[in-house]
Amino acid sequence: MTVLDEHGLPISRREAFEKYGFTPANCPVRDVMDHISGKWSILMMLELIDGPLRFGAIRRRVPDISQRMLTQTLRDLQRDGYVSRTVYPTQPPSVEYKLTELGESFSKPLVALVDWAAQNHETIKQARVEFDGEMAA
């Protein structure tokens, strides 16, 4: 998206941030990315894209996450409004998680990021190998 000045001319992102009063302390991009870019957050949201899941189902789909970290990640996503949590009065109680409208709106750019990562992963890995070789020389 291009931001225009008062004369309809495009301005730089830095100028746009200054225009709207964004600073490193109140930058919306940093604030959102700080929360969503954790090791597990994106994986949890990807698991929920196809529909609601119970806690145990998420745990089975992501077996290398600890129960404590799964619980914390889901709470963080719930706190930010990406995920909703419903407790059903069964014995024992069952808990279901699903993306909220906000979470669903994030799924399109999230899937695009996953597609980009998959398409470019080999190139990135090769760049790392080349960089590491140069640093070792």
C-alpha positions in Angstrom: 0.0 0.0 0.0 1.4 3.4 -1.0 0.9 6.3 1.4 0.5 9.7 -0.2 1.3 13.1 1.1 -1.1 16.0 1.2 -0.3 16.7 -2.5 -1.1 13.1 -3.5 2.6 12.1 -4.0 4.0 8.9 -2.6 6.1 9.1 0.6 8.6 6.7 2.1 7.6 4.3 4.8 9.7 6.2 7.3 7.9 9.4 6.4 4.6 7.6 6.7 5.5 6.4 10.1 6.5 9.9 11.1 3.3 11.3 9.5 1.1 9.0 11.7 3.3 9.6 14.8 4.7 6.1 14.9 8.0 5.6 16.8 9.9 2.5 17.8 7.9 2.5 21.1 4.5 2.7 19.5 5.0 1.0 16.1 2.0 -1.3 15.3 4.2 -3.6 13.1 6.6 -4.2 15.9 3.8 -4.7 18.4 2.0 -7.2 16.3 5.1 -9.1 15.1 6.5 -9.3 18.6 3.5 -11.3 19.6 2.8 -13.4 16.5 6.4 -14.3 15.6 7.0 -16.6 18.5 8.2 -20.2 17.7 4.8 -21.7 18.2 2.2 -19.0 17.4 2.2 -19.4 13.7 2.0 -23.2 13.9 -1.0 -22.9 16.2 -2.8 -20.6 13.8 -2.0 -22.8 10.9 -3.5 -25.8 12.7 -6.7 -23.8 13.4 -7.1 -22.5 9.8 -9.3 -25.5 8.8 -11.6 -25.2 11.8 -11.9 -25.6 15.5 -9.8 -28.1 17.4 -9.8 -29.5 20.9 -6.7 -29.0 23.0 -5.7 -32.7 22.7 -6.0 -32.6 18.9 -3.7 -29.6 18.7 -1.2 -31.4 21.0 -1.3 -34.5 18.7 -0.8 -32.4 15.6 2.2 -30.6 17.1 3.8 -33.3 19.2 7.1 -31.5 19.9 5.4 -28.7 21.9 5.2 -29.2 25.7 1.8 -28.9 27.3 2.9 -25.9 29.2 4.0 -24.1 26.0 0.9 -25.1 24.1 -1.3 -23.7 26.9 0.8 -20.4 27.0 0.8 -20.0 23.3 -3.0 -20.5 23.0 -3.5 -18.0 25.9 -1.3 -15.4 24.1 -3.2 -15.9 20.9 -6.5 -15.6 22.8 -5.3 -12.5 24.6 -4.5 -10.8 21.3 -7.9 -11.8 19.8 -6.7 -14.3 17.2 -8.2 -17.4 18.9 -11.3 -18.0 20.9 -11.6 -20.7 23.6 -14.9 -22.5 24.4 -15.3 -24.8 27.4 -18.0 -27.5 27.0 -19.6 -28.8 30.2 -18.7 -32.5 29.6 -17.1 -34.8 32.1 -14.2 -34.1 32.0 -14.7 -30.7 30.5 -13.5 -30.4 26.9 -12.0 -27.2 25.5 -12.1 -26.2 21.9 -10.1 -23.5 20.2 -10.9 -21.7 16.9 -9.7 -18.7 15.0 -11.7 -15.5 15.6 -12.7 -13.2 12.8 -9.4 -11.4 13.4 -7.5 -14.7 13.3 -9.2 -15.7 10.1 -8.3 -12.3 8.5 -4.6 -13.1 9.3 -4.8 -16.5 7.7 -4.5 -15.2 4.2 -1.1 -13.4 4.7 0.0 -16.2 6.9 -0.6 -18.8 4.2 1.2 -16.5 1.7 4.2 -16.4 4.1 4.2 -20.2 4.4 4.0 -20.5 0.6 6.9 -18.0 0.2 9.0 -19.8 2.8 8.4 -23.2 1.1 9.3 -21.7 -2.3 12.5 -20.0 -1.0 13.7 -22.4 1.7 16.4 -24.0 -0.4 17.7 -20.7 -1.6 17.9 -19.4 2.0 19.6 -22.6 3.2 22.2 -22.2 0.4 22.8 -18.6 1.2 23.5 -19.6 4.8 26.0 -22.2 3.7 27.7 -19.7 1.5 27.8 -17.1 4.3 29.1 -19.5 6.8 31.8 -20.6 4.4 32.9 -17.0 3.9 32.9 -16.3 7.6 35.0 -19.4 8.3 37.6 -18.4 5.6 
